[in-house]
Amino acid sequence: MILDACIFDLNGTVLDDEGVYAESFRAVLKKLGVEVKDKYPHVLGIGVKENWPRLKSKYNFKTKKTFEELARETQNEYLKRLHEVTTTDGFEKFVSDIRSTDIPTALATSNDWWMCEEVLEKFNLEEYFDVVTTGEEVGHKKPNPDLFLTTADKLGVSRSGCLVFEDAEAGVTAALRAGMKVVGVVTDPDKEKMLEDASFIIGDFTKITPGLIKTI
């Protein structure tokens, strides 16, 4: 492919943290009287606030808190556990190699800007992205393609020339709907089936190179 830009999802892709998010959702659900043993109580890739109506419908818990308040509580639980989070193996070297070839890179996340800012600062990731797009900037989140379309527009590149790195089915669907190719990042083997529509699958960033992705 003619590669114009690489766009990275944040949670579960740049950061190996979906297990920590799962713990955070479970912690809030437990306070609401709901014990959840599912590996992933939330739907991956759609945003924290967007998960809470689904969880309310599924577990029928009683609370006076708004979905926004439940989302903020979940994000705070995540930040308490931020010391457990790491970047996905090989990410920093891979993105540095990409940028050394003058290919722009961007971050596109369903998360809120304040949360994104927290983790970018914590892991010193700001230098790796020319553009950052958060869920607050678009009318519809994944699996709607708006997040990726907006990111391509901000970069000033063609949509067909964008390669998206994603770990969640909703994100893969969003990227494909945007007319982009997708690399599925499978840090957890249980997620591989969810990413079967991706153009290419990797376990982490240690065995992928700028030369290889241009062949996708």
N, C-alpha and C positions, 0 to 999 in steps of 0.2 A: 504494500500500500504506500501511497504518498503520504508520509506522516507530517502533519502540520502542528500537532500538539498532543501532549499526554495529559489526561484528566484523571485525578485520583479521588476516590471516595476516602473518607477519613476513618470512621469506626469500622474495624474488622478488616481494613485494607492497609492503610498507612499504619494504623495502630492495631496491635493484636489484643483486642479488648472486648470482644463480644461476650466472653464469659463473665467479665466484670460487669458489663451492662445487665446481663442476666441476673447476677447476684443483686444488683441495685433494684431491679424490678421486683425480685422476690422479697427484698427487705421491705419495700413499701407495701406490697400486697400483704405481707405478714402483719404489718401494723393495722391493716384493714380487716384482719381476721381470716385471711386466705392463705393457706399453706399450699405452695406450688412446688412440685418436684420435676416439672418439665425442664429439660436442659435449656431450652430457650422459651421462657414464658411469653416473650414479646415477638412480634413479627419483625424480622431483620430488615433494616434498610428504609423504613418508612418514617422515621422520626419518633422521638419520645412522646410528644404530646399526642400525636396521631395514634399511638398504641393504646392510650388510655380508654377511649370509647369502646374499643374492641375488648379490652380486659374487663370493663364494666359490664358489657353485654355477656361475656363468657362466664364470669364468676358471680354476677349479680350482687356485689357487695354494697353495703350502705355507707354513704359518706356525704358530708356537706361540702367537701372540698371540690373545687372546680377541676376540670382536666388540666388547666394551666398550672394550678397549685400542685397537683399530683405529678405533673411533669417536672416542675422545679424541684420537688422533693426527690424524685428519681435522679435528677442530675446532681443534686447535692450528695446523695448516697454514692454516686459514681465518683465524685471528686474526693470523697473520703477514702476511696479505694484506688486513687490514681497511682499510688506507689506500687500497685500490683501490675500496672500497665507497662508494656514495652512497645517500641516500634517493631513492625514485622521484619523478620530477618532479611538483611540485605537491602532494605529500602533506601537508606541514606546513600550507599554507594551507587545503586542503580539510578536514582534520580539525579545524582551528581553527574554520572556518565551521560545521561540523557541531555542534561543542560549544557554539558561541554560540547555537544554537537549543535548547539544553538536551536534546539527544539524547545519551545516554551512549555511550561508545566503549570497546571492549575489544580486547585483543590475544590471539590464540589461536594458539600455535605448537607444533609437534611437538618443538621443540628442548628441551634441558635448561635448567633455571632459571639455572645459572651462566653458560651461553652467552648466554642472553637478557639477563641482567643486564649482561654485558660490552657488548653492542651498544646497549642502552637508554642506558647511561651515556655511551658513546662519542658517540652522536648526539643526546643530550639529549632522548630521546623519552618519558621517564617521565611528563611532564606531560600527554601526549596521551591517556592511557588510565585509565579508572576501574577497570578490572579487567585482570589479566594471568593467563592460564592456560597452563601449559606441559605438555608431554607426560608429565612425571613424575606429574602429578596424575590421570591417567586410566588405566584398565586397557588400553584399546585405542586406538591412534593412527589417523590418517586412513588409509584411507577410512572407518573406523568413525566414527560421528557423536559419540562421547563427548566429544571436545574441545569441540565447539560446544555440545552440550547442557549440559555443566558450566559453560561461560561464560555461557550464558543464565540458568542457575540462580543463578550468583554475582551477576549484574546484577539479578536479580529481575524479568525481563521475559518476555513470551511468546515462544515459539520462532518462531511464525509472523510476529512483528513484527521479527525480526532480519534484517538485510541483511549478508551476508558478502562480503568482498573477498578473492579468492583468485587465485593464478597457476598452480595445478597441478591436474591432473585428479583426483588423490586428494582434494584439498581441496574441489573442486567437488562431488564425489560425497558426501563426508562432510556438507557443508552441506545438500545436497538431502535426504539421509537424515534429517537433523535437522529437516526441515520448514521450512527457511529458503530465502530467495531469495539468489541469488549474482550478484555482478558479477565477471566474469573480467578480470584485469589482465594484459594481453599486452604486456610490455616487449620480448619477443622474438617476431617474427612466426612463427617456427618452432613456437611453442607454441599458436597460435590454434586449431588443430584439436582439441587436447587439451581446450579449454575450451568446446566447442560446446554443451554442456548448460547453460551459464550463462545467466541471464536477460538479461544485458547485457554488452557487451564494451567495455573502454576500453584505450587504449594507455598512459596514465598518468593522473595526477589533475588535469591542467591544465584540462581542458574539462568537468569534471563538477562539479555544484553540489548543495547540499542540496535545492533545489527539484526538480532533475532526478531525483534518486534516489527521491524520494517518488512519482514516476510509474511506477516499475518494477513 
